Amino acid sequence: MKVAEGSIAELQSEVGTLRSQVAQATSTVGRLEERLGDAEGRSRRNNIRLLGFWERAEGLAVESFVESWIKDVLQLVGLCRMFVVEHAHRALVAPPQPGAPPRAIFTRLLNYKEWDCILRTARESARVIYENCKISIYPDYTNKVQNSRKGFMEFKAKLRAMNIRFMLLYPAHLKVLSGGKSYFFERPEEVWRWLEMWDKVAPGRPEGSGGAPRRASGSGSPAWRSHGSGRLVETFHRVEIQRDGTMAVVPVDSDRGTVLECNLEVGGDAEIT
């Protein structure tokens, strides 16, 4: 009996040790996955995706085709004279069937400033055309980042309809500017709660009023406050869902984004990294 009890105690000790090792290994793998995802995202920092070019439009020299199209069609002022496309290729999947959308062209640029200039110009242009085909230009994000950003798609459309300004920040954070305040959302469900609170506070409010939900009593600090140096510091607000299901709006002082706020159009969607 004593031998059996000793064996059981020894096994329990070994199981506890193994559980601790598994937990430690799981934590290490999680950290490594985060670092790997960050490294992959940084490696794509100068990449863009071109959608809409019909198959074989680029011919055999894909890089030369993309270079000449960007220079001639977009007519970018910010491009340097030595603008070069380092590499370009179609998506590595089977060619589509007749009538199906064409494959994307993935393009890598040498200069990050040119990457930013191309995306900004494409965003500001009403329509980008190639032989009567609409061309869309997007950053080349990882699959994880793309899936996270897709979660905010329906909210972006709703915010546009409500005439509320917003930005989708990298990797997947929605910033909403409403009622003189800035709100940050890290999860789509947080946006749902914020919009529900907005509707309860202002039922029947006409679209385009640009209002914002009221905050709890005692939280009426202005969106802009005077800094000691005389400059204005914006007070951002991060929206968080508590464990009990309630929502808290946490003010966070920051000096960033003041110039961008002045230039952002209503209903705009800025891609910022």
Secondary structure, DSSP 8 states (H G I E B T S, - for coil): -HHHHHHHHHHHHHHHHHHHHHHHHHHHHHHHHHHHHHHHHHHTTTEEEEE---TTTT-S-HHHHHHHHIIIII--SS--TT--EEEEEE-SS----TTS----EEEEES-HHHHHHHHHHHHHSS--EETTEE-EEEE---HHHHHHHHTTHHHHHHHHHTT-EEEEETTTEEEEEETTEEEEESSHHHHHHHHHHHHHHSTT--TT--------TT----SEEE-TTS-EEEEEEEEEE-TTS-EEEEEEEE-TTHHHHHH--TT---EE-
